[in-house]
Amino acid sequence: MIYLLGVSSFIGCGVFMLSVMLAWLCFARISMPRIENSLKDQGIDRVDWDGPGFRVLSYTIIILFKTKRLNDENYPFVPVTASRQLATKTDWWFSLWLWGSFGIAMVCMIILSVFFPELLQE
């Protein structure tokens, strides 16, 4: 029974990491172009360098977590106020999907690494 929990955590981690990748692609291909085109029409510049897809994470963070600490003055990666105004409910659901899947995958990974380290060895 304990072994079954370990195997299911291993499978769950893989499934949710695939879900993170799919959510990332959906947000990057559906939500982000619409937001950035609207920002460009308003004359608002964004950071051109993206690196390893950091803009996707930036947009999803400011759309999902609407705290006052994330504002234009202390979060220079994307225009916070304008992006929040342009975000739709679909963008919020994509953000929740991405961060929710990532959180569950990390919980599965913690369960694996703490309780079933023998499954992670070769």
N, C-alpha and C positions, 0 to 999 in steps of 0.2 A: 504494500500500500504506500509506504514512504517512497519507494522507488518510482511508483507511478506519479507521485507529486513532483519529483525531480524531473522526470521525462516530460511531463506536461508543462512545467516551467520552462524547460529548454525549448519546446515547440512553441509555447506562447511568446517567448522572447523573440524568436525568429519571425513569427506571424506579425507581431506588433511592430517590429522593425521594418518589415515589408509595408505595413500600413503607414508608417511614418514616411517612407520613401514615396508612396503613392499620394499621400496628402501633400507632401512637399511639391510634387510635380503638378498636382491639381491647382494648388494655390499659385504656383509660379506661372502656369500657363493660362489660368482663367482669371484670377483676381488681380494679380500684380500688373499685367499689361493695361487693364482698364484703369486702375488707380494711377499708374504712372503717366498714361496718356492724358488723364484729367488734370494731373499736376502740371504737365507740360503746357496744356491749354491755359491754365491759370498763371503761367509764367513762374512757377516754383521749380527751382533746381533741386536735383537730388545728387547724391554721391555717385560718381561714375564707376568707381572701383567697387566690385562686388566681392572679389576674393572667392572663397568657397561657398557662395550662396548666402552670404550674411544678410543681404537685403530681405530675403524671404523670411528669415527668422525675425528680423527687425519689424517688418510689417505685421507679422502674426503676433508678436509680443504686444505692440501698441494697440492692435485691434482687439485682442483678447483681454488684456489687462488694462482697463481704463483708469489708471491711478494718476494722481496729480504729480507724482514724482517723475513720471515719464512725460516730459514736456519738451518743447522746442529748444529750450535753453540748455538742458543737461543731457539731451539725447541727440547727438549731431548726425546720426547715420541716415535717418529719413525724416521728412517733415511730419511731425507728430500730429499737430492740430488739423492740418489739411487732410492728412491720410485718414484720420478718424472720422472726419466729416464725409469723406468720399466712400467709406467702407459700408458695405451692405450686410444684411443678415447672412447671406451666403458666405461672405468673407469671414464673418465671425465663426460660422460653423466649420469652415475649412481650418481656421486657426485652432479651434477646439479639438478638431480631429487630429491635427498634427501634434499638438502638445499633450493631448490625452493619450494618444498612442505611444508617444515617447515616454511619458510617465509610467504607463503600465509596463512597457518593455524594460524600463530601468528597475521597477519593482521585481519583475521576473528575474532579471540579472542579479539583483541583490539576493533573492531567495536561492538562486543557483550557487552563487559564490560563497554564501555563508553556510547553507545547509547541505549542499551537494557538490563540494569541490571535486569529487572524483569524476563527475560527469564532464567537467571542463578540462580534464587532463587527457593527454593523448594515450 
